[in-house]
Amino acid sequence: MRCGRPLASGTEEYCFDCRRKKSYIRQGRSLWLHREPVSGALYRFKYHNRRRWGKVFAGELNKSYGEQLKKWGAEAIIPVPLHISRRRKRGFNQAEIIAEELSRLTGIPMRNDVLFRIRKTAPQKDLGSDGRKKNLSGAFGVSRTWKPVENAVLIDDIYTTGSTVEKAAEVLAAAGVQNVFFLTISIGQGI
């Protein structure tokens, strides 16, 4: 019901992670499970400069969730930001590439001037669930000049434990966003 992760039983509504924590996420969805060939494609997209694949991923998001964005009343598409040092090293933010193309396809404004990574963090992929939460403490900030919308959609590439989108959603909610949703390319299997 919240993160969209597959469940072991048809009688469950929330995955283990969503059941045990308070969430600032209203609802989210992902295109595919994070396994081959998707995991390999995302790795090449991020670390082997396959930027053009962002358009393909955004097109798939639009096909699968374009109507859902309308139901959510999405007013802004906000990519999960990278710290400036990581962005410089990689040369781009994969979430921003996806968000920009999804914005073009849907007409929903993409806002990359709202949410910022204000503290450099260790890569999440190297950490467990608790480590991910601690790693992201104080990592995000919101522009003081931004006038919050009621319904915002975060865009990221992978939803593993949800720590990244959860922390970003918490900061957006504190800034005045009423409903934070998310879309990602892949999600951990969870079952």
Secondary structure, 3 states (H helix, E strand, C coil): CCCCCCCCCCCCCCCHHHHHCCCCEEEEEEEEECCCCHHHHHHHHHHCCCCCHHHHHHHHHHHHHHHHHHHHCCCEEEECCCCHHHHHHHCCCHHHHHHHHHHHHHCCCECCCCEEECCCCCCHHHCCHHHHHHHHCCCEEECCCCCCCCEEEEEEEEECCCHHHHHHHHHHHHHCCCEEEEEEEEECCCC
